């Protein structure tokens, strides 16, 4: 039987290291270590604990990540309140004009994230909301052509200014090892996403990568930096594809904060 301990203060529930991060919770349905069962907009969910000094969350929590292909609408599980949602959209060379969800959250483009591969008529760009409205179940992007969309809902990031470093790689030469644009984080524990749009199909991340590949929507790599406590430094995802091809990529870091 799994070892459990109950935290009686506030709304905290019982901790279970094998529980699903970001799941609904109660006194009987437990949260993972480092999470608390809190009442958020009328429902109890697992959220990141506050740091002992009261200066904000000690680390981020990936609540959910979803992807879809060849559609402008991305179905997601109902989101929590005041979470960051990062959205990556693969297009042709035409840019994205808007991103919305069905709860009215305000999304902004990540300036400098749009990367293109003119040889293959492909592009990728990032959008985000710093503070989501609870209950959204659909994210919709608008662009002349959309090939794939992916999203990451993250608790524990800054609700006011989460965006950190941004980087992109345009029109990269043919290779079997496409790379994400490298990101240098300013502080420990930043949440980093990196996407590579390839001419062929990725088979996964290269061995020893610090990233987790979350999706292979439309044959591409959609990844995040695995560790929620990664020290400040420079990080670069790298994928493998069996057949050499050109690519482009975009990456961004997002800071912790209250």
C-alpha positions in Angstrom: 0.0 0.0 0.0 1.3 3.5 -0.8 2.5 5.6 2.1 0.3 8.6 2.6 0.2 11.5 5.1 -2.6 14.0 5.6 -1.9 17.7 5.8 -4.6 19.2 8.0 -4.0 22.9 7.5 -6.3 24.8 5.1 -7.7 22.8 2.2 -4.8 20.4 1.9 -5.7 16.8 1.3 -3.7 13.6 1.5 -0.6 13.3 -0.5 0.2 10.4 -2.8 3.4 10.4 -4.9 1.6 8.4 -7.6 -1.4 10.7 -7.9 -2.0 12.5 -11.2 -0.7 16.1 -11.1 -3.5 18.7 -11.6 -6.3 16.2 -11.1 -9.6 16.9 -9.2 -9.1 16.1 -5.5 -10.8 15.6 -2.2 -10.0 14.2 1.2 -10.1 10.8 -0.4 -8.8 11.6 -3.9 -5.2 12.7 -3.2 -2.7 15.1 -4.6 1.0 14.5 -5.4 3.8 15.6 -3.2 4.3 19.3 -3.4 0.6 19.9 -4.3 -2.4 20.9 -2.2 -6.0 20.2 -2.7 -7.5 23.7 -3.0 -11.0 25.1 -3.7 -10.7 27.0 -7.0 -13.9 28.6 -8.5 -16.1 26.0 -6.9 -14.1 22.9 -7.5 -11.3 21.2 -5.6 -8.1 20.7 -7.7 -4.5 19.9 -7.0 -2.4 23.1 -7.1 1.2 24.1 -6.5 2.0 24.7 -2.8 3.2 28.2 -1.8 6.9 28.6 -1.0 7.6 28.8 2.8 8.6 32.5 2.5 5.3 33.3 0.9 7.0 34.7 -2.1 5.1 32.5 -4.6 4.9 28.9 -5.7 8.0 26.8 -5.3 7.7 25.2 -8.7 5.3 24.9 -11.7 2.9 22.0 -12.3 2.0 20.9 -15.8 -1.8 20.4 -15.4 -2.4 19.2 -19.0 -1.1 19.3 -22.5 -3.1 18.6 -25.6 -2.7 18.6 -29.4 -4.8 18.4 -32.5 -4.1 18.3 -36.3 -5.6 20.0 -39.3 -8.2 21.8 -37.2 -8.3 25.3 -35.8 -10.1 24.1 -32.6 -8.3 22.3 -29.9 -10.4 20.5 -27.3 -8.9 20.5 -23.8 -10.0 19.5 -20.3 -11.7 22.3 -18.4 -8.9 24.6 -17.2 -8.3 26.1 -13.8 -8.4 29.7 -12.8 -5.2 31.9 -13.1 -3.1 29.3 -14.8 -0.8 30.1 -17.8 -1.7 28.4 -21.0 0.9 28.3 -23.8 -0.3 27.6 -27.3 1.8 26.6 -30.3 0.4 26.7 -33.8 1.8 25.2 -36.9 0.8 27.1 -40.1 1.8 27.6 -43.6 3.9 30.8 -44.0 0.8 32.9 -43.2 0.8 34.2 -39.6 -1.8 33.5 -36.9 -4.1 36.5 -36.4 -5.8 35.5 -33.1 -6.1 32.9 -30.3 -9.2 32.7 -28.1 -10.8 30.2 -25.8 -14.5 29.7 -24.8 -14.0 31.1 -21.3 -12.8 34.5 -22.6 -9.2 34.3 -21.5 -6.9 36.9 -23.2 -4.1 35.4 -25.3 -1.1 37.4 -26.5 1.4 36.5 -29.3 4.9 35.6 -28.0 6.8 38.4 -29.8 9.8 37.0 -31.8 8.5 33.4 -31.7 7.3 33.0 -35.3 9.7 30.8 -37.3 9.3 29.8 -40.9 10.6 27.2 -43.4 10.0 28.7 -46.8 11.2 25.6 -48.6 8.3 23.6 -47.2 5.9 26.5 -46.8 5.6 25.9 -43.0 5.6 28.1 -39.9 5.3 27.9 -36.2 4.5 30.5 -33.5 3.6 30.7 -29.8 0.8 32.5 -28.0 -0.1 32.6 -24.3 -2.4 33.7 -21.6 -0.8 34.6 -18.2 -4.0 34.1 -16.2 -6.7 31.8 -17.6 -10.4 32.0 -16.9 -11.6 28.8 -15.3 -13.7 26.3 -17.3 -12.3 26.8 -20.9 -12.7 23.6 -22.9 -11.7 24.8 -26.4 -8.9 26.9 -27.8 -9.4 28.3 -31.2 -6.7 29.8 -33.5 -7.2 31.8 -36.6 -4.7 31.7 -39.6 -4.9 31.2 -43.4 -3.9 27.5 -42.9 -3.4 25.6 -39.6 -1.7 22.2 -39.6 -1.5 21.5 -35.9 -2.1 23.1 -32.5 -0.7 22.1 -29.1 -1.3 23.6 -25.6 0.2 23.4 -22.2 -1.8 24.5 -19.1 0.7 25.3 -16.3 0.0 26.2 -12.7 2.6 28.2 -10.6 3.8 30.6 -13.3 3.6 34.4 -12.9 0.1 35.8 -13.5 1.4 39.2 -14.5 4.7 38.8 -16.5 5.6 35.2 -17.0 7.3 35.5 -20.4 11.1 35.1 -20.3 13.5 34.4 -23.2 12.2 33.7 -26.7 14.2 32.3 -29.6 13.5 30.9 -33.1 15.4 29.2 -36.0 14.2 30.0 -39.6 15.0 28.0 -42.7 17.4 25.4 -41.2 19.3 23.1 -43.5 18.4 19.4 -44.0 19.5 17.2 -41.1 18.5 14.0 -39.3 18.9 15.9 -36.0 16.6 18.9 -36.0 17.1 21.2 -33.0 14.9 23.5 -31.0 16.0 27.1 -30.7 18.2 27.3 -27.5 16.8 29.2 -24.5 18.8 30.7 -21.7 16.7 30.9 -18.5 17.2 33.7 -16.1 16.2 31.8 -13.0 15.7 28.3 -11.7 12.6 26.3 -12.4 11.4 28.2 -15.5 8.9 26.3 -17.8 10.3 26.0 -21.3 8.5 24.9 -24.4 10.3 24.0 -27.7 8.8 23.0 -31.0 10.5 21.8 -34.2 8.5 21.8 -37.4 10.2 19.3 -39.7 10.0 18.4 -43.4 9.6 14.7 -42.6 8.7 13.0 -39.3 10.5 13.0 -35.9 10.9 9.7 -34.2 11.5 11.3 -30.8 14.0 13.3 -28.8 17.7 12.4 -28.9 19.1 10.3 -26.1 19.8 12.1 -22.9 17.6 15.1 -23.7 16.5 17.4 -20.8 13.1 17.7 -22.5 10.0 15.6 -22.7 8.4 15.2 -26.1 4.7 15.7 -25.4 3.3 15.3 -28.9 4.2 14.3 -32.5 1.3 16.2 -34.1 1.7 16.3 -37.9 5.0 14.5 -37.5 6.7 17.3 -35.5 8.3 17.7 -32.1 6.3 19.5 -29.3 8.3 19.4 -26.1 8.8 21.0 -22.7 11.8 21.1 -20.3 11.2 18.1 -18.0 12.5 19.3 -14.6 10.4 21.8 -12.6 13.6 22.6 -10.6 16.1 23.0 -13.5 18.8 25.5 -12.7 19.2 28.7 -14.7 21.2 27.9 -17.8 21.0 27.3 -21.6 18.7 24.5 -22.8 18.1 23.1 -26.3 15.9 20.3 -27.4 17.0 18.0 -30.2 15.0 15.4 -32.1 15.8 12.6 -34.5 14.2 12.0 -37.8 15.1 9.0 -40.0 15.2 11.0 -43.2 17.1 14.2 -43.4 15.0 17.3 -44.0 14.8 21.0 -43.5 13.1 22.5 -40.4 12.3 25.6 -38.3 11.8 25.8 -34.6 10.5 28.1 -31.8 11.1 28.1 -28.0 10.2 30.2 -25.1 10.7 30.3 -21.3 8.1 31.2 -18.7 8.9 32.4 -15.2 7.6 31.4 -11.8 5.6 33.9 -9.8 2.5 34.7 -7.8 
